[in-house]
Structure formats: C-alpha cells, structure tokens
Amino acid sequence: MLFSFDLVLIDKNFKVVGLRELVRPFRITLPERGAESVLELPAHSIFRSRTQIGDQLHIDRYEARKPSSKFLEQPIDQHGARAGVGGFEPRGHVVPLQPQSSKADSRRSSYADTKVR
C-alpha cells in the first residue's frame, strides 16, 4: 500500500479481536491471537466509527444478480451509459483539456483555460 490505513482484526464469528490504526506504508503488523480475517479500511475509520475490541460486527452476504435481459437490450449512448438506467442524464458537452505548455514561467494550468459548453 502507498498510503496509511486502518486494520480491524476479526475472529470467525466477526467479533473484533484487534485494531491497528494508521498503519503506514510498507509496514508489517503482528498477528492477533484468534484473528481469522482482517478488514482494511480507510485511515481514521476506527476512530470515526468508535470501534473497540470486543465489538460484534454484522456483515451481510452480497450476491450480485445477473443483469436482466431488458438491461442488455438497451442501446449504449455516446457517453457510455445505457439510456434510462440509473437516472444518468448527460448535461452539455465536455471539452477535453488542452495539454499544458512547456514554458517554465507559466504558473496557470490549462484547466482554467477550458470551457464547458
């Protein structure tokens, strides 16, 4: 990993048996007795959720459904979205960014020079 993260060590019944906060990149942590699985979470997740050793986690099983035949029959528009799916309605046209100039004295990015129609 190239960034810090939190670890929650859980046993086979999803009970928290260990916590590791802000694990830095390229670090190894010692195993916790009774830990069977590890949850890798964004940094500060343990602090924000107030997770403690002994907490019981409830993890629901998720099984992906196959897309319906209606979904597969819908055409894909120019933006790569299927018409009428997910409430996605493209607004306007996006103008691609121009490459930045190679001038060393230019402090402004080319993003400020682009316009959205």
The first five atom37 places (N, CA, C, CB, O) and aatype in JSON, in Angstrom:
{
  "aatype": [12, 10, 13, 15, 13, 3, 10, 19, 10, 9, 3, 11, 2, 13, 11, 19, 19, 7, 10, 1, 6, 10, 19, 1, 14, 13, 1, 9, 16, 10, 14, 6, 1, 7, 0, 6, 15, 19, 10, 6, 10, 14, 0, 8, 15, 9, 13, 1, 15, 1, 16, 5, 9, 7, 3, 5, 10, 8, 9, 3, 1, 18, 6, 0, 1, 11, 14, 15, 15, 11, 13, 10, 6, 5, 14, 9, 3, 5, 8, 7, 0, 1, 0, 7, 19, 7, 7, 13, 6, 14, 1, 7, 8, 19, 19, 14, 10, 5, 14, 5, 15, 15, 11, 0, 3, 15, 1, 1, 15, 15, 18, 0, 3, 16, 11, 19, 1],
  "atom_mask": [
    [1, 1, 1, 1, 1],
    [1, 1, 1, 1, 1],
    [1, 1, 1, 1, 1],
    [1, 1, 1, 1, 1],
    [1, 1, 1, 1, 1],
    [1, 1, 1, 1, 1],
    [1, 1, 1, 1, 1],
    [1, 1, 1, 1, 1],
    [1, 1, 1, 1, 1],
    [1, 1, 1, 1, 1],
    [1, 1, 1, 1, 1],
    [1, 1, 1, 1, 1],
    [1, 1, 1, 1, 1],
    [1, 1, 1, 1, 1],
    [1, 1, 1, 1, 1],
    [1, 1, 1, 1, 1],
    [1, 1, 1, 1, 1],
    [1, 1, 1, 0, 1],
    [1, 1, 1, 1, 1],
    [1, 1, 1, 1, 1],
    [1, 1, 1, 1, 1],
    [1, 1, 1, 1, 1],
    [1, 1, 1, 1, 1],
    [1, 1, 1, 1, 1],
    [1, 1, 1, 1, 1],
    [1, 1, 1, 1, 1],
    [1, 1, 1, 1, 1],
    [1, 1, 1, 1, 1],
    [1, 1, 1, 1, 1],
    [1, 1, 1, 1, 1],
    [1, 1, 1, 1, 1],
    [1, 1, 1, 1, 1],
    [1, 1, 1, 1, 1],
    [1, 1, 1, 0, 1],
    [1, 1, 1, 1, 1],
    [1, 1, 1, 1, 1],
    [1, 1, 1, 1, 1],
    [1, 1, 1, 1, 1],
    [1, 1, 1, 1, 1],
    [1, 1, 1, 1, 1],
    [1, 1, 1, 1, 1],
    [1, 1, 1, 1, 1],
    [1, 1, 1, 1, 1],
    [1, 1, 1, 1, 1],
    [1, 1, 1, 1, 1],
    [1, 1, 1, 1, 1],
    [1, 1, 1, 1, 1],
    [1, 1, 1, 1, 1],
    [1, 1, 1, 1, 1],
    [1, 1, 1, 1, 1],
    [1, 1, 1, 1, 1],
    [1, 1, 1, 1, 1],
    [1, 1, 1, 1, 1],
    [1, 1, 1, 0, 1],
    [1, 1, 1, 1, 1],
    [1, 1, 1, 1, 1],
    [1, 1, 1, 1, 1],
    [1, 1, 1, 1, 1],
    [1, 1, 1, 1, 1],
    [1, 1, 1, 1, 1],
    [1, 1, 1, 1, 1],
    [1, 1, 1, 1, 1],
    [1, 1, 1, 1, 1],
    [1, 1, 1, 1, 1],
    [1, 1, 1, 1, 1],
    [1, 1, 1, 1, 1],
    [1, 1, 1, 1, 1],
    [1, 1, 1, 1, 1],
    [1, 1, 1, 1, 1],
    [1, 1, 1, 1, 1],
    [1, 1, 1, 1, 1],
    [1, 1, 1, 1, 1],
    [1, 1, 1, 1, 1],
    [1, 1, 1, 1, 1],
    [1, 1, 1, 1, 1],
    [1, 1, 1, 1, 1],
    [1, 1, 1, 1, 1],
    [1, 1, 1, 1, 1],
    [1, 1, 1, 1, 1],
    [1, 1, 1, 0, 1],
    [1, 1, 1, 1, 1],
    [1, 1, 1, 1, 1],
    [1, 1, 1, 1, 1],
    [1, 1, 1, 0, 1],
    [1, 1, 1, 1, 1],
    [1, 1, 1, 0, 1],
    [1, 1, 1, 0, 1],
    [1, 1, 1, 1, 1],
    [1, 1, 1, 1, 1],
    [1, 1, 1, 1, 1],
    [1, 1, 1, 1, 1],
    [1, 1, 1, 0, 1],
    [1, 1, 1, 1, 1],
    [1, 1, 1, 1, 1],
    [1, 1, 1, 1, 1],
    [1, 1, 1, 1, 1],
    [1, 1, 1, 1, 1],
    [1, 1, 1, 1, 1],
    [1, 1, 1, 1, 1],
    [1, 1, 1, 1, 1],
    [1, 1, 1, 1, 1],
    [1, 1, 1, 1, 1],
    [1, 1, 1, 1, 1],
    [1, 1, 1, 1, 1],
    [1, 1, 1, 1, 1],
    [1, 1, 1, 1, 1],
    [1, 1, 1, 1, 1],
    [1, 1, 1, 1, 1],
    [1, 1, 1, 1, 1],
    [1, 1, 1, 1, 1],
    [1, 1, 1, 1, 1],
    [1, 1, 1, 1, 1],
    [1, 1, 1, 1, 1],
    [1, 1, 1, 1, 1],
    [1, 1, 1, 1, 1],
    [1, 1, 1, 1, 1],
    [1, 1, 1, 1, 1]
  ],
  "atom_positions": [
    [[0.84, -1.18, 0.0], [0.0, 0.0, 0.0], [0.89, 1.25, 0.0], [-0.96, 0.0, 1.22], [1.97, 1.26, 0.58]],
    [[0.41, 2.26, -0.65], [1.17, 3.5, -0.71], [0.59, 4.59, 0.18], [1.23, 3.99, -2.14], [0.96, 5.76, 0.07]],
    [[-0.32, 4.21, 1.07], [-0.97, 5.19, 1.93], [-1.3, 4.52, 3.26], [-2.26, 5.77, 1.27], [-1.31, 3.29, 3.35]],
    [[-1.55, 5.32, 4.29], [-1.9, 4.78, 5.6], [-3.34, 4.27, 5.59], [-1.72, 5.85, 6.7], [-4.19, 4.78, 4.86]],
    [[-3.59, 3.25, 6.41], [-4.93, 2.69, 6.5], [-5.12, 2.08, 7.88], [-5.18, 1.64, 5.39], [-4.16, 1.93, 8.64]],
    [[-6.37, 1.71, 8.2], [-6.7, 1.07, 9.47], [-6.98, -0.41, 9.23], [-7.92, 1.76, 10.14], [-7.46, -0.8, 8.16]],
    [[-6.67, -1.24, 10.24], [-6.96, -2.66, 10.18], [-7.86, -3.05, 11.34], [-5.66, -3.49, 10.21], [-7.62, -2.66, 12.48]],
    [[-8.88, -3.83, 11.04], [-9.74, -4.41, 12.07], [-9.57, -5.92, 11.96], [-11.26, -3.97, 11.9], [-9.91, -6.51, 10.93]],
    [[-9.05, -6.55, 13.0], [-8.85, -7.99, 13.01], [-10.06, -8.65, 13.66], [-7.54, -8.37, 13.75], [-10.44, -8.27, 14.77]],
    [[-10.66, -9.62, 12.98], [-11.88, -10.25, 13.49], [-11.71, -11.77, 13.55], [-13.09, -9.88, 12.6], [-10.91, -12.35, 12.81]],
    [[-12.48, -12.4, 14.45], [-12.45, -13.85, 14.54], [-13.51, -14.45, 13.62], [-12.67, -14.31, 16.0], [-14.14, -13.74, 12.85]],
    [[-13.7, -15.77, 13.71], [-14.62, -16.44, 12.79], [-16.08, -16.04, 13.01], [-14.49, -17.92, 12.94], [-16.91, -16.27, 12.13]],
    [[-16.41, -15.45, 14.16], [-17.78, -15.0, 14.44], [-17.94, -13.5, 14.23], [-18.16, -15.36, 15.87], [-18.94, -12.92, 14.67]],
    [[-16.99, -12.87, 13.58], [-16.97, -11.43, 13.28], [-16.91, -10.57, 14.55], [-18.21, -11.06, 12.48], [-17.47, -9.48, 14.59]],
    [[-16.24, -11.06, 15.56], [-16.01, -10.29, 16.78], [-14.63, -9.65, 16.66], [-16.12, -11.18, 18.06], [-13.67, -10.32, 16.29]],
    [[-14.53, -8.37, 16.98], [-13.27, -7.63, 16.86], [-12.31, -8.11, 17.93], [-13.5, -6.1, 16.98], [-12.6, -8.03, 19.13]],
    [[-11.13, -8.62, 17.49], [-10.12, -9.09, 18.44], [-8.85, -8.24, 18.4], [-9.77, -10.54, 18.15], [-7.96, -8.42, 19.23]],
    [[-8.77, -7.33, 17.45], [-7.59, -6.47, 17.37], [-7.82, -5.28, 16.47], [0.0, 0.0, 0.0], [-8.61, -5.34, 15.52]],
    [[-7.13, -4.19, 16.77], [-7.25, -2.95, 15.99], [-5.84, -2.42, 15.7], [-8.1, -1.88, 16.75], [-4.97, -2.46, 16.56]],
    [[-5.65, -1.94, 14.5], [-4.39, -1.28, 14.13], [-4.77, 0.0, 13.39], [-3.47, -2.22, 13.24], [-5.32, -0.05, 12.29]],
    [[-4.47, 1.12, 14.0], [-4.82, 2.4, 13.38], [-3.61, 3.02, 12.68], [-5.36, 3.37, 14.44], [-2.48, 2.91, 13.14]],
    [[-3.89, 3.66, 11.55], [-2.9, 4.39, 10.78], [-1.64, 3.56, 10.49], [-2.52, 5.66, 11.51], [-0.53, 3.99, 10.79]],
    [[-1.83, 2.4, 9.93], [-0.71, 1.55, 9.53], [-0.04, 2.23, 8.35], [-1.18, 0.1, 9.17], [-0.67, 2.46, 7.31]],
    [[1.23, 2.54, 8.5], [1.96, 3.26, 7.46], [2.35, 2.34, 6.32], [3.2, 3.93, 8.05], [2.4, 1.12, 6.49]],
    [[2.63, 2.91, 5.17], [3.02, 2.08, 4.02], [4.26, 1.23, 4.3], [3.27, 2.97, 2.81], [5.18, 1.65, 5.0]],
    [[4.25, 0.04, 3.75], [5.37, -0.9, 3.83], [5.7, -1.34, 5.26], [6.59, -0.28, 3.21], [6.85, -1.64, 5.58]],
    [[4.68, -1.37, 6.11], [4.86, -1.84, 7.48], [4.17, -3.2, 7.64], [4.28, -0.81, 8.5], [3.2, -3.51, 6.95]],
    [[4.7, -4.0, 8.56], [4.13, -5.3, 8.87], [3.6, -5.25, 10.29], [5.17, -6.45, 8.69], [4.25, -4.7, 11.18]],
    [[2.41, -5.82, 10.51], [1.86, -5.86, 11.87], [1.89, -7.29, 12.39], [0.41, -5.29, 11.9], [1.82, -8.24, 11.61]],
    [[1.98, -7.43, 13.68], [1.97, -8.74, 14.3], [0.55, -9.3, 14.29], [2.53, -8.68, 15.74], [-0.42, -8.54, 14.4]],
    [[0.41, -10.61, 14.16], [-0.93, -11.21, 14.19], [-1.53, -11.14, 15.59], [-0.88, -12.67, 13.71], [-0.81, -11.02, 16.59]],
    [[-2.83, -11.21, 15.64], [-3.55, -11.18, 16.91], [-4.09, -12.57, 17.18], [-4.7, -10.11, 16.89], [-4.61, -13.22, 16.27]],
    [[-3.98, -13.05, 18.41], [-4.47, -14.38, 18.75], [-5.98, -14.46, 18.51], [-4.14, -14.72, 20.23], [-6.74, -13.62, 19.0]],
    [[-6.4, -15.45, 17.75], [-7.82, -15.66, 17.47], [-8.32, -14.95, 16.23], [0.0, 0.0, 0.0], [-9.46, -15.16, 15.82]],
    [[-7.49, -14.12, 15.63], [-7.93, -13.4, 14.42], [-7.95, -14.36, 13.24], [-7.0, -12.19, 14.13], [-6.99, -15.11, 13.01]],
    [[-9.04, -14.33, 12.51], [-9.16, -15.17, 11.33], [-9.2, -14.35, 10.04], [-10.4, -16.04, 11.43], [-8.81, -14.83, 8.98]],
    [[-9.69, -13.12, 10.15], [-9.8, -12.24, 8.98], [-9.4, -10.82, 9.36], [-11.24, -12.25, 8.4], [-9.34, -10.46, 10.53]],
    [[-9.13, -10.04, 8.31], [-8.75, -8.64, 8.51], [-9.57, -7.77, 7.59], [-7.23, -8.44, 8.26], [-9.75, -8.09, 6.41]],
    [[-10.06, -6.67, 8.1], [-10.73, -5.66, 7.29], [-9.77, -4.49, 7.12], [-12.08, -5.2, 7.93], [-9.3, -3.92, 8.11]],
    [[-9.47, -4.15, 5.89], [-8.64, -2.98, 5.61], [-9.58, -1.82, 5.32], [-7.65, -3.24, 4.4], [-10.41, -1.89, 4.42]],
    [[-9.45, -0.76, 6.09], [-10.34, 0.39, 5.99], [-9.54, 1.67, 5.76], [-11.2, 0.52, 7.26], [-8.35, 1.72, 6.06]],
    [[-10.2, 2.7, 5.23], [-9.51, 3.98, 5.08], [-9.01, 4.5, 6.43], [-10.44, 5.01, 4.43], [-9.58, 4.19, 7.47]],
    [[-7.97, 5.29, 6.38], [-7.39, 5.86, 7.61], [-8.45, 6.61, 8.4], [-6.22, 6.79, 7.27], [-9.31, 7.27, 7.83]],
    [[-8.39, 6.51, 9.72], [-9.27, 7.17, 10.69], [-10.65, 6.53, 10.77], [-9.41, 8.62, 10.34], [-11.51, 7.06, 11.47]],
    [[-10.89, 5.41, 10.08], [-12.21, 4.76, 10.14], [-12.49, 4.2, 11.52], [-12.28, 3.64, 9.1], [-13.63, 4.25, 11.99]],
    [[-11.49, 3.66, 12.18], [-11.68, 3.1, 13.52], [-12.05, 4.21, 14.5], [-10.41, 2.36, 14.0], [-12.96, 4.04, 15.31]],
    [[-11.36, 5.32, 14.42], [-11.65, 6.44, 15.32], [-13.05, 6.99, 15.08], [-10.6, 7.55, 15.13], [-13.8, 7.21, 16.03]],
    [[-13.41, 7.22, 13.8], [-14.71, 7.79, 13.48], [-15.87, 6.86, 13.84], [-14.78, 8.14, 12.0], [-16.93, 7.33, 14.25]],
    [[-15.67, 5.56, 13.69], [-16.76, 4.62, 13.99], [-16.77, 4.17, 15.45], [-16.64, 3.4, 13.09], [-17.68, 3.47, 15.88]],
    [[-15.75, 4.59, 16.21], [-15.62, 4.23, 17.62], [-15.59, 2.72, 17.83], [-16.76, 4.84, 18.43], [-16.13, 2.21, 18.81]],
    [[-14.97, 2.02, 16.91], [-14.84, 0.56, 17.0], [-13.88, 0.2, 18.13], [-14.37, -0.04, 15.67], [-12.82, 0.82, 18.26]],
    [[-14.25, -0.79, 18.94], [-13.42, -1.23, 20.05], [-13.28, -2.74, 20.01], [-14.03, -0.77, 21.4], [-14.07, -3.44, 19.39]],
    [[-12.25, -3.24, 20.69], [-12.07, -4.68, 20.81], [-13.26, -5.23, 21.59], [-10.71, -5.04, 21.53], [-13.66, -4.69, 22.62]],
    [[-13.81, -6.31, 21.07], [-14.99, -6.92, 21.68], [-16.28, -6.59, 20.95], [0.0, 0.0, 0.0], [-17.3, -7.22, 21.19]],
    [[-16.26, -5.6, 20.05], [-17.45, -5.26, 19.27], [-17.82, -6.43, 18.35], [-17.22, -3.97, 18.44], [-16.95, -7.13, 17.83]],
    [[-19.1, -6.62, 18.16], [-19.59, -7.66, 17.27], [-20.01, -7.01, 15.96], [-20.78, -8.44, 17.91], [-20.86, -6.12, 15.95]],
    [[-19.42, -7.46, 14.85], [-19.76, -6.9, 13.54], [-20.84, -7.75, 12.89], [-18.51, -6.83, 12.64], [-20.86, -8.98, 13.04]],
    [[-21.71, -7.11, 12.16], [-22.74, -7.8, 11.39], [-22.42, -7.55, 9.92], [-24.2, -7.32, 11.76], [-22.52, -6.42, 9.45]],
    [[-22.04, -8.61, 9.21], [-21.67, -8.48, 7.81], [-22.65, -9.29, 6.98], [-20.2, -8.95, 7.56], [-22.76, -10.51, 7.14]],
    [[-23.38, -8.61, 6.1], [-24.33, -9.27, 5.23], [-23.62, -9.82, 4.01], [-25.46, -8.31, 4.82], [-22.67, -9.22, 3.51]],
    [[-24.08, -10.96, 3.55], [-23.55, -11.55, 2.33], [-24.18, -10.83, 1.14], [-23.83, -13.09, 2.27], [-25.39, -10.59, 1.13]],
    [[-23.37, -10.51, 0.16], [-23.87, -9.84, -1.05], [-23.62, -10.76, -2.23], [-23.18, -8.45, -1.27], [-22.49, -11.21, -2.47]],
    [[-24.67, -11.03, -2.96], [-24.53, -11.82, -4.17], [-25.02, -10.99, -5.33], [-25.31, -13.17, -4.06], [-26.17, -10.55, -5.35]],
    [[-24.16, -10.78, -6.29], [-24.51, -9.97, -7.45], [-25.56, -10.7, -8.28], [-23.26, -9.65, -8.31], [-25.49, -11.92, -8.47]],
    [[-26.51, -9.94, -8.77], [-27.54, -10.51, -9.64], [-27.1, -10.35, -11.08], [-28.91, -9.83, -9.4], [-26.39, -9.41, -11.42]],
    [[-27.53, -11.27, -11.9], [-27.25, -11.16, -13.32], [-28.12, -10.04, -13.89], [-27.51, -12.52, -14.06], [-29.27, -9.9, -13.48]],
    [[-27.59, -9.24, -14.82], [-28.39, -8.18, -15.41], [-29.58, -8.77, -16.16], [-27.53, -7.31, -16.34], [-29.47, -9.82, -16.81]],
    [[-30.71, -8.08, -16.07], [-31.9, -8.56, -16.76], [-31.75, -8.4, -18.26], [-33.14, -7.8, -16.27], [-30.91, -7.64, -18.74]],
    [[-32.56, -9.12, -19.0], [-32.48, -9.05, -20.46], [-32.88, -7.66, -20.96], [-33.39, -10.13, -21.09], [-32.4, -7.22, -22.0]],
    [[-33.76, -6.96, -20.23], [-34.15, -5.59, -20.6], [-32.92, -4.68, -20.59], [-35.24, -5.04, -19.64], [-32.73, -3.86, -21.49]],
    [[-32.09, -4.84, -19.56], [-30.9, -4.02, -19.43], [-29.95, -4.26, -20.59], [-30.2, -4.3, -18.09], [-29.37, -3.32, -21.13]],
    [[-29.79, -5.53, -20.96], [-28.85, -5.87, -22.03], [-29.33, -5.4, -23.4], [-28.63, -7.36, -22.05], [-28.52, -5.19, -24.29]],
    [[-30.63, -5.24, -23.56], [-31.17, -4.84, -24.85], [-31.1, -3.34, -25.08], [-32.6, -5.3, -24.97], [-31.24, -2.88, -26.21]],
    [[-30.89, -2.54, -24.01], [-30.89, -1.09, -24.16], [-29.61, -0.64, -24.86], [-31.03, -0.4, -22.78], [-28.52, -1.13, -24.55]],
    [[-29.74, 0.31, -25.8], [-28.55, 0.8, -26.5], [-27.67, 1.65, -25.6], [-28.96, 1.62, -27.73], [-28.14, 2.24, -24.63]],
    [[-26.41, 1.69, -25.92], [-25.44, 2.5, -25.18], [-25.29, 3.82, -25.91], [-24.05, 1.76, -25.04], [-25.06, 3.84, -27.12]],
    [[-25.42, 4.95, -25.17], [-25.31, 6.27, -25.82], [-23.85, 6.66, -26.0], [-26.05, 7.34, -24.98], [-22.94, 5.89, -25.69]],
    [[-23.63, 7.87, -26.51], [-22.27, 8.33, -26.81], [-21.42, 8.52, -25.57], [-22.33, 9.63, -27.57], [-20.19, 8.59, -25.68]],
    [[-22.03, 8.59, -24.38], [-21.28, 8.78, -23.15], [-21.0, 7.45, -22.46], [-22.04, 9.7, -22.2], [-20.41, 7.44, -21.37]],
    [[-21.39, 6.33, -23.06], [-21.13, 5.02, -22.48], [-22.16, 4.58, -21.47], [0.0, 0.0, 0.0], [-21.94, 3.6, -20.76]],
    [[-23.29, 5.28, -21.38], [-24.34, 4.93, -20.44], [-25.51, 4.32, -21.19], [-24.79, 6.16, -19.64], [-25.74, 4.61, -22.36]],
    [[-26.23, 3.47, -20.51], [-27.43, 2.89, -21.09], [-28.59, 3.85, -20.85], [-27.72, 1.48, -20.49], [-28.76, 4.36, -19.74]],
    [[-29.38, 4.08, -21.87], [-30.47, 5.05, -21.8], [-31.46, 4.66, -20.72], [-31.19, 5.16, -23.16], [-31.9, 3.51, -20.66]],
    [[-31.82, 5.61, -19.87], [-32.84, 5.4, -18.86], [-32.4, 4.57, -17.67], [0.0, 0.0, 0.0], [-33.26, 4.15, -16.88]],
    [[-31.13, 4.3, -17.49], [-30.66, 3.47, -16.39], [-29.95, 4.34, -15.36], [-29.72, 2.35, -16.9], [-29.05, 5.11, -15.7]],
    [[-30.36, 4.22, -14.11], [-29.68, 4.9, -13.01], [-29.9, 6.4, -12.97], [0.0, 0.0, 0.0], [-29.23, 7.09, -12.22]],
    [[-30.83, 6.92, -13.75], [-31.12, 8.34, -13.72], [-29.99, 9.2, -14.26], [0.0, 0.0, 0.0], [-29.94, 10.39, -13.97]],
    [[-29.09, 8.63, -15.04], [-27.97, 9.39, -15.59], [-28.44, 10.16, -16.81], [-26.79, 8.46, -15.96], [-28.88, 9.57, -17.79]],
    [[-28.35, 11.44, -16.74], [-28.7, 12.3, -17.87], [-27.51, 13.2, -18.14], [-30.0, 13.13, -17.59], [-27.25, 14.11, -17.36]],
    [[-26.77, 12.98, -19.23], [-25.61, 13.84, -19.51], [-26.05, 15.28, -19.75], [-24.83, 13.32, -20.72], [-27.06, 15.52, -20.41]],
    [[-25.29, 16.22, -19.23], [-25.61, 17.63, -19.39], [-24.51, 18.31, -20.19], [-25.8, 18.33, -18.02], [-23.34, 18.28, -19.79]],
    [[-24.87, 18.91, -21.3], [-23.91, 19.66, -22.1], [-22.86, 18.77, -22.72], [0.0, 0.0, 0.0], [-22.99, 17.54, -22.74]],
    [[-21.83, 19.38, -23.2], [-20.73, 18.65, -23.81], [-19.46, 18.95, -23.05], [-20.57, 19.02, -25.31], [-19.25, 20.08, -22.58]],
    [[-18.63, 17.98, -22.92], [-17.37, 18.15, -22.21], [-16.27, 18.41, -23.22], [-17.03, 16.9, -21.34], [-16.12, 17.67, -24.2]],
    [[-15.52, 19.47, -22.98], [-14.42, 19.83, -23.87], [-13.15, 19.26, -23.27], [-14.31, 21.38, -24.07], [-12.86, 19.53, -22.1]],
    [[-12.37, 18.48, -24.02], [-11.14, 17.91, -23.45], [-10.14, 19.01, -23.1], [-10.5, 16.92, -24.43], [-10.1, 20.07, -23.73]],
    [[-9.33, 18.72, -22.08], [-8.32, 19.67, -21.65], [-7.21, 19.75, -22.68], [-7.75, 19.29, -20.28], [-6.85, 18.75, -23.3]],
    [[-6.67, 20.94, -22.85], [-5.54, 21.15, -23.75], [-4.26, 20.82, -23.0], [-5.51, 22.61, -24.3], [-4.19, 21.06, -21.8]],
    [[-3.26, 20.27, -23.67], [-2.0, 19.98, -22.98], [-1.35, 21.26, -22.48], [-1.04, 19.23, -23.91], [-1.45, 22.31, -23.12]],
    [[-0.69, 21.15, -21.34], [-0.03, 22.33, -20.78], [1.18, 22.7, -21.61], [0.39, 22.07, -19.32], [1.84, 21.85, -22.2]],
    [[1.44, 24.0, -21.64], [2.6, 24.46, -22.4], [3.88, 24.08, -21.66], [2.54, 25.99, -22.64], [3.85, 23.83, -20.46]],
    [[4.97, 24.04, -22.38], [6.23, 23.66, -21.76], [6.99, 24.86, -21.22], [7.09, 22.91, -22.76], [8.15, 24.73, -20.81]],
    [[6.35, 26.03, -21.21], [7.03, 27.21, -20.69], [7.22, 27.08, -19.19], [6.23, 28.49, -21.02], [6.29, 26.73, -18.46]],
    [[8.41, 27.36, -18.73], [8.7, 27.26, -17.3], [8.06, 28.38, -16.51], [10.21, 27.26, -17.07], [7.79, 28.22, -15.32]],
    [[7.8, 29.54, -17.16], [7.24, 30.67, -16.43], [5.72, 30.59, -16.32], [7.64, 31.97, -17.1], [5.12, 31.41, -15.62]],
    [[5.08, 29.65, -16.99], [3.63, 29.52, -16.94], [3.21, 28.87, -15.63], [3.11, 28.69, -18.14], [3.53, 27.71, -15.39]],
    [[2.51, 29.61, -14.78], [2.09, 29.1, -13.48], [0.64, 28.63, -13.5], [2.28, 30.17, -12.41], [0.21, 27.9, -12.61]],
    [[-0.14, 29.04, -14.51], [-1.54, 28.65, -14.6], [-1.66, 27.33, -15.34], [-2.36, 29.75, -15.31], [-0.96, 27.09, -16.32]],
    [[-2.55, 26.48, -14.87], [-2.77, 25.23, -15.58], [-3.7, 25.48, -16.76], [-3.35, 24.13, -14.64], [-4.39, 26.5, -16.81]],
    [[-3.73, 24.55, -17.69], [-4.59, 24.7, -18.85], [-6.04, 24.46, -18.48], [-4.16, 23.73, -19.95], [-6.94, 24.78, -19.25]],
    [[-6.29, 23.9, -17.31], [-7.67, 23.64, -16.88], [-8.45, 24.95, -16.8], [-7.69, 22.92, -15.5], [-9.64, 24.97, -17.14]],
    [[-7.82, 26.01, -16.37], [-8.5, 27.3, -16.24], [-8.87, 27.88, -17.6], [-7.62, 28.28, -15.47], [-9.75, 28.74, -17.69]],
    [[-8.21, 27.43, -18.65], [-8.47, 27.97, -19.99], [-9.55, 27.21, -20.74], [-7.2, 27.95, -20.81], [-9.95, 27.64, -21.82]],
    [[-10.03, 26.09, -20.22], [-11.04, 25.31, -20.92], [-12.44, 25.79, -20.56], [-10.89, 23.83, -20.61], [-12.66, 26.36, -19.49]],
    [[-13.37, 25.55, -21.45], [-14.75, 25.95, -21.2], [-15.66, 24.76, -21.42], [-15.17, 27.13, -22.12], [-15.38, 23.9, -22.26]],
    [[-16.73, 24.71, -20.67], [-17.74, 23.67, -20.83], [-18.9, 24.28, -21.57], [-18.18, 23.08, -19.45], [-19.44, 25.3, -21.14]],
    [[-19.31, 23.68, -22.66], [-20.41, 24.21, -23.45], [-21.73, 23.74, -22.94], [-20.27, 23.82, -24.89], [-22.77, 24.09, -23.49]]
  ]
}
